[in-house]
Amino acid sequence: MSNLSVVNIIPDAHRDAINQIAEAYGTGSNSMSVKLQDNNGDLFWGCHAWWKPEDYALFSDEELRNLMVPVELRESLNHLYERLILDGDSQENWQSALIELNLTIVEEQEPIA
Amino acid sequence: MLGIANSKVIGGPGIWTPGATRIGPNFRNLTALIRKIFTGGVQGFAYDPNDLDATKLNWRRNLFTETEFRNGVNDITVKGGSFAATTFEGLTQGTGIRIDTNASGTYVYKTFTHQVGIPYVFSCYVRTLDGSVPVLGDQSTDASADFVLVGKGSAIYTPYKSITHLGNGLYRAVAVITNGSTTISFGVVKYAGNSTKPVIVSGYQLEVGSAVTPYQPFTDFNSEFIKAFPLHTLYQNTAGTVPVTAAGQPVGLMLDKSKGLSLSAELFTAALDFNNWSRTGAVTSVTANSFTTNGFGGCIKNPITTGMSLTKAYQVRIFGTCNVAHKIRSSSTYVGEVSVPAGAFDVTIKSPITFADSSMYFQLQAAGTITVNSISIKELAGNHAYQTVSASRPILQQTPILGDELTNVTSVAGLPSDGATYKTYSLGGAVVAGKRYKLRFRMSGYTGTGFIGFSVNDFAGASFGANGLYEFEATALQSRALVVFTGINATANFSDISVKEITGYRTDQNYLAFDGVDDFLVTNNIDFTMTNKVSLFAGVQKLSDATRSMVFELAPSTNIGTFRLEAPNTVSSGNILYSSGGSITGGGIAAIGGFNAPISIVATGKSNIAQDITDLRINGNLVATGKQDQGTGNYGNYPLYIGRRGGTSLPFNGHLYSLIGIGRLTTDSETIALEKAIAKNTGVTLNV
């Protein structure tokens, strides 16, 4: 069961590297898709996903990670924010992460109606 | 975000006995209605998360429409000689045909109008009257043979025939038909020159390919029904190789049922010849249907057919063997890729991903040899919704069946923190470790920096740092008294407290859970340019009113000829909004407030650009009508986004139980019937 709520947030400079790592794991080409910014106007990117706990354990395994992730991309993982909750509420996890990091969602201008 | 890539391959021993009489309670009103309203080629889409029956995964493989001579000799389409209906043990109907010696030969054939140039496999089950071993021969003069197989009108000889003992005197005979005349007969013959020992046959199967697959009986055939509604439409990956079979699994592909999920005629009609395919340097040798590599990355590719559309979906099925792991792609992009382990493989890809260069790829992951016995490509009709990014896939969930209320306290005011320790308040009940619970509470007046939580889970698992109404499921990690607590340096009020054990899950109220962050599904372009009218039906549970959310929208943003449903639209009043517009984008607006989250509704949008109709119905009642000018023209040819505007903004935080759209105004009776069926799936009682 995918019941591990995982929030990931990455500074803009490392977004491409994290997306490439995700792609190497076969999870798609644009995982970090939510545009965020802090009080200084610096950009970040985030995502939320439900993981199987066993998959997350595999992803976190240092040895396997070294096999899967090219050397030039590994540095980006040091900048990857992860917030985990087993079960619980995905929105709560996400909102708590934004509060902790003092980030807000960058919404493009949208017509109200 | 980073899930582990799946490599599971479907196929194998499942047996599907289709037919309307076998569908039982899973054949629900909604499916019947979808079938009824989408006639005459009207454009639209129909998604139903209840299609989870794993036993219905096997799509039709057996090309015959009756397979066990249930109606005796009447079910033999081409016959001659000495034959009679009899009993046959071991299959589903207990019926078969006895074949005796005849001076002119005895033949029991079924017919199928096959295509020339592609391989087929014919198989059948055989017994003898005395239980002895039936001998499968090569030809009419084979005196030791008890019978001979015929495919495309010709006797099938070694090495294209085989017979296997399945136990208890039951045998299965198989003929691989790689060529032959255009004659359409397939079956069993006992020539005058064969033995005089009678044989009994049943369980005829004809399939495309070069490898026999498990027997798929057809005994109560309703061909239109079977072609229209295989009942499994949800897959975990975009390539459609890993089905969703249980709650908690991601949905990467949701097939559209509005076109009946029908498959086209075979598109891969040219002879397979790898000699003509382009290859990488690691490919060391090639035959017509195999190639060998000297290491990782050996790859071969070729345009597979002409006339394939970039916006259509295809079912690609491939049989073969490979002694190392390999990958198959149905386009130049990896999103349609399937990883296949070493060994025999039978891969079916249901890919709505565009065939970017109309090519097929085989790539070996190490030195080895792959042999491909058969490739089949058919268009899979429909506007299928998919998500290529794991992080953005909604999760399939099932509605829980709840036990009694466990708390005797519904609200707690001003639970303080003393700045040093956790503060708890007993709710009067207890939870048991390992059991799963549905929790609900509203938190207000939160101040401080500490966490708020329920003891049903550990502190990290159910802790809350912001005001709001929360409703979620959790597993109790310990057996303990039920309390609500505030962490260090925090205080809060609690109301609407409820804790109930989840005693089971309904199977008729499945839903897609969108996380309100980045989840969404999208289709290829849906061509609504032939109509200026649409009717849309959605079963929705809105979990939050915190931010404006897009349930679905045609096109990446408000554009000419689009429609959309928002829940909520404006934050403060619990609005539901339906909008439609022709040349005036988003011109028609119908919105209603007061539907505060969390709430489940059946939302219906009906609109007519030319007549400036924009109607919003909630739970069967017309609640808002927009008369604004929508301009002129028809709806457009855009992707449908479900759960997020353009895949980038306004994410939907909630549940989707059903979604149907049709390019015409449904009649009143159709509208009511659809709303009732969706209400049942959504757990909503209509007040009509």
Chai-1 contact restraints between the chains, C-beta under 6 A:
chainA,res_idxA,chainB,res_idxB,connection_type,confidence,min_distance_angstrom,max_distance_angstrom,comment,restraint_id
A,M1,B,G248,contact,1.0,0.0,6.0,A-B,restraint_1
A,S2,B,G248,contact,1.0,0.0,6.0,A-B,restraint_2
A,S2,B,I395,contact,1.0,0.0,6.0,A-B,restraint_3
A,N8,B,M1,contact,1.0,0.0,6.0,A-B,restraint_4
A,A22,B,L2,contact,1.0,0.0,6.0,A-B,restraint_5
A,Y25,B,L2,contact,1.0,0.0,6.0,A-B,restraint_6
A,G26,B,A5,contact,1.0,0.0,6.0,A-B,restraint_7
A,T27,B,L2,contact,1.0,0.0,6.0,A-B,restraint_8
A,T27,B,G3,contact,1.0,0.0,6.0,A-B,restraint_9
A,T27,B,S390,contact,1.0,0.0,6.0,A-B,restraint_10
A,G28,B,T388,contact,1.0,0.0,6.0,A-B,restraint_11
A,G28,B,V389,contact,1.0,0.0,6.0,A-B,restraint_12
A,G28,B,S390,contact,1.0,0.0,6.0,A-B,restraint_13
A,N30,B,V389,contact,1.0,0.0,6.0,A-B,restraint_14
A,S31,B,M1,contact,1.0,0.0,6.0,A-B,restraint_15
A,S31,B,V389,contact,1.0,0.0,6.0,A-B,restraint_16
A,S31,B,A391,contact,1.0,0.0,6.0,A-B,restraint_17
A,S33,B,D518,contact,1.0,0.0,6.0,A-B,restraint_18
A,V34,B,D518,contact,1.0,0.0,6.0,A-B,restraint_19
A,C47,B,M1,contact,1.0,0.0,6.0,A-B,restraint_20
A,C47,B,A391,contact,1.0,0.0,6.0,A-B,restraint_21
A,C47,B,D518,contact,1.0,0.0,6.0,A-B,restraint_22
A,H48,B,D515,contact,1.0,0.0,6.0,A-B,restraint_23
A,H48,B,V517,contact,1.0,0.0,6.0,A-B,restraint_24
A,A49,B,M1,contact,1.0,0.0,6.0,A-B,restraint_25
A,A49,B,A391,contact,1.0,0.0,6.0,A-B,restraint_26
A,W50,B,I395,contact,1.0,0.0,6.0,A-B,restraint_27
A,D55,B,G3,contact,1.0,0.0,6.0,A-B,restraint_28
A,D55,B,I4,contact,1.0,0.0,6.0,A-B,restraint_29
A,L58,B,I4,contact,1.0,0.0,6.0,A-B,restraint_30
A,F59,B,L2,contact,1.0,0.0,6.0,A-B,restraint_31
A,I85,B,G461,contact,1.0,0.0,6.0,A-B,restraint_32
A,L86,B,G461,contact,1.0,0.0,6.0,A-B,restraint_33
A,D87,B,G461,contact,1.0,0.0,6.0,A-B,restraint_34
A,D87,B,A474,contact,1.0,0.0,6.0,A-B,restraint_35
A,G88,B,G461,contact,1.0,0.0,6.0,A-B,restraint_36
A,G88,B,A462,contact,1.0,0.0,6.0,A-B,restraint_37
A,D89,B,Y470,contact,1.0,0.0,6.0,A-B,restraint_38
A,D89,B,F472,contact,1.0,0.0,6.0,A-B,restraint_39
A,S90,B,D515,contact,1.0,0.0,6.0,A-B,restraint_40
A,Q91,B,G516,contact,1.0,0.0,6.0,A-B,restraint_41
A,Q91,B,N653,contact,1.0,0.0,6.0,A-B,restraint_42
A,E92,B,F464,contact,1.0,0.0,6.0,A-B,restraint_43
A,W94,B,V517,contact,1.0,0.0,6.0,A-B,restraint_44
A,Q95,B,A466,contact,1.0,0.0,6.0,A-B,restraint_45
A,S96,B,G465,contact,1.0,0.0,6.0,A-B,restraint_46
A,E107,B,S649,contact,1.0,0.0,6.0,A-B,restraint_47
A,E108,B,S649,contact,1.0,0.0,6.0,A-B,restraint_48
A,P111,B,T558,contact,1.0,0.0,6.0,A-B,restraint_49
A,A113,B,I589,contact,1.0,0.0,6.0,A-B,restraint_50
